Amino acid sequence: MKKTLLLISISAIAAIASFVSCIEEDELTFAPNIAGYVIESGSDSTRCYTPYFYMTSSVEDFKISSTSIVHESDQVNLTMVKFNDYAWYSDDNVSFTSISSLNGTYDFMARTTNGQTYSTSQLVSFEESDTIGEIDCSAFEFDEENKLVVATISAQKEGATIGFALTPYEPESSPVRMSNCYFTLSNYTANDDGTITIKLPLSQSGLRIGNSRARICVYVLNSSGMYREAEYHTLKIDVETQAMELID
């Protein structure tokens, strides 16, 4: 018999991080939010690991003019990309076949257009046991009438965060990870074959997508900051009516 657990909470998370620097607006001191994770990809026999970080400012007076992330060794060189006046992210085209290559101290720096500078350091340490492994997504469906995404995936380790990552974009451009919305699911259905089924209602009050496309996939994040996505699918969206259909 299947044991069904009620889906009781869906929330978008703006930052996944082992550290976050916050700001009090009345202090008018530049201290950007710094967050990130390591993207795990590839098969279990040929895994790749890509560090991904981003810096954002939540105060209108503090537009970010430049950022940098420097690793203690020369083997991790991250190029920062401007997303807008208040957000920068690291180019996710730098990958490694050994997770230990990412270990060490990272120095983060951000500078505002009015000359204020913020810097901090973070020690990162991963072991092989911190990896997630391939996500077997045996079913992925979209109920157009109820705007409900349903996926069945292989069971995950206890304590892992499971959900859907949704990236709005336009057909003439490519999805940008910095635009991701993460929907964390607190409960799921455990199936007899050892898989689990998760559901995401996109018809919830207040959810509006201003683009005509959205890339959507299942994601898993563990407590070590390792992140993996299953295969991508595409939602076609009518911006005015918010009608949606899964087109691949």
N, C-alpha and C positions, 0 to 999 in steps of 0.2 A: 504494500500500500504506500502511496505517496504521502509524504508529510508536507503540508502546505503551510508556509509562514506568511502572514499578511505583510504587504508592502505598506509600511507606516511612515516612511520619511524619504523625501527626495529633496536634496539641496544642491545648489551650484556652489562649488568651492573655487575661490578666486586664486588661491595659492596653495601649492603642495611644497612643503619645505621642511628641512631639518632645523632651519633657523629663519627668523623673520625680524627685521628691524622696523619699528613703527614710529609714527610721528604724532605729536600733539600740535594741532593747528595753532593754538594760542601762543606757543613758544616760538613759532616762526624760525625753527632750526631745521635745516635740510637733513632728513634722515629717511632715505627711500626704503620702500619695501623690497627685499631681496629674497627670491624664492627659486626653487628648481627641483629637478629630479634627474635620474639617469634613465634614458630610454633603452630598454633591452629589446633586441630584435633578432631575427634569424632563427634557424632551427636549433634544437638542443645540442647538435654536434658542431655547429658553426655559429655561435652567438656573437652578436656585436653589441657594443655599449657606447651610447652617445650621451655626453653630458649636456644638459639643457638648463640654463639659468635665465632669469629675467629680473629687471629692476624697474620699479614703477614709483612715480611720485603722486601723492594724493592731495597735494596743495597747489592751487592755481598759480601762486607766485613762484613756484619752483619748477619751471620747465627744465628738462634735462638736455644739456647740450652735448655731452659725451660720457661714455662709460668704458670700463675695461675690466677684464677678469684675467688675472695672471696666476698660473700654476707655478709651484716651486721648481718644477723641472721644465725643460724645453719641449717635452714630448706632448704636452697638452696645450695647444694654441687655439684659443677661442676668439672668433671674430664676432664683434657685437653689431647688431642690426637695429636701426631706428624704426620703431613701430609707429610712434607719433611723438608729440612734444613731451609726453609724460611717461613713455614706456620704451624700453630697449630690451632686446633678447639676444641670446647667443645663437649663432648659426648652427643648425643641427646637422651639418654635413660632415662633422669630424667624429669618426667612430673608431673604436678599438676592439680588438679580439680578446684582450685580457682585461678583466675587471680591475685587477691590481694596478693597471696603468693609470687609473684615475685617482688613486690614493695620493694623499698629500695635502698641503695647505694651499688654499686659493685666496688671493688678495682681490677684493672687489673695490672699485672706485667709480664714483659718479660725480659729475660736475654740472652745476646749473648754468643757465644763460646769464645770471647775474653774479657769477663768480664764486658761489659757495661750493665747497667740496666735501664729500663724505667718503670715508673708507673704512673697511672692516676686513677681517680675515676669518676663514672657516676651515677647520681640519676635516677632511673627508676620508673615510676608511671603509672599504668594502671587502668582503670575503666571498668565496665561491658559494657558500651556503645562503648568501643574500639574494641569489638570483631567483627568478620566478619560473622560467621554463615556458614552453609553447602553450598557448591557449587554444584548446580545441573547441571551436565554435561550430557545433553540428547543426544549428538552426538559427536563422535570423529572419524575423517577419515583422511587418508593419500593418496593423489594423487601421485602415484609413478612416473608417466610420468613427471609431473611438479614439483615434490618434494615439495608439498604444504600440510601443516597440517591445517586442518579445524576443529574447535570445536564450539559447541553451548552450552552456559551456561546460568544460571539464571542471571538476571541483577544485577549489583553491585552498591553499594553506590557511590554517586558522589564523585569524587576525588580519588577513589581507583586506584591503578596501576594494570593493568591486562596484562598477557603475558603467555609465555611458559617457563618452566624450563626444560633444557635438561642436562642429566648426562651421559657422556660417560663411559663405563666400558667394561670388558671382561666377557664372560659367566662363567668362573671358579671363578670369584670374585663377590662381591656385589657392587652396586652403592654407592658412597660416596658423601654425600652432599657437601663436600668441593670442589668437581669437578664440581658443578653445573654451567651452563651458563644460564643467565637469559635474555630472549628476551622480551623487553617491547613493547607493541603494543599501538600506540597513538590513533588509530581509529578502529572502528568496525562497523558491521551491526546491527541495531536495528530492531528486528522482531515484527510482529503484536501481537504475544502471550506474549510479555514482555521479551523474552529471547534476547540474543545478540550472534552474530556469529563472531568469531575472526579467523584470518588466519596468518600462518607463512610460508613464502617460505624458504626452506632449500637449495635452489639452488643458493642463492645469491653469488656473486663473493667473493672469499677469504674464504668461509666457508668450512673447511675440518675437518673431524672427524677421529682421528687416532685409534679409537677402533672399534671393530666389533659389539658392541651393544650400544644403548643409551636409557636410560629411559627418557620418556617425559610426561609432564602433564601440565595442565593449573594451573597457580598460581594467587593469588590475594594478594596484599600488601596494607595496608592502611597507613595513615599518622602517626599513633601511633606506627608503627613498628610491627603490628600484621600480620602474614603471614599464608596463608592456600593454600593447594594444592588439586586439584581434583584427581580422580583415575589415576593410573599410566598405561602407555602403553609402549611397547618395540619396538624400531626400530632395524632391522637387517641391518648391513651396510657392503658393500664390500669396504674394506679399500683402495684398488687400484683404483677402478672405481667410488667410492662414490655412487654406486647404493644402494637404500634403499627400505625396505618393512616393513610394520607394521605387526608384528607376534603375538601380543596380545594386 
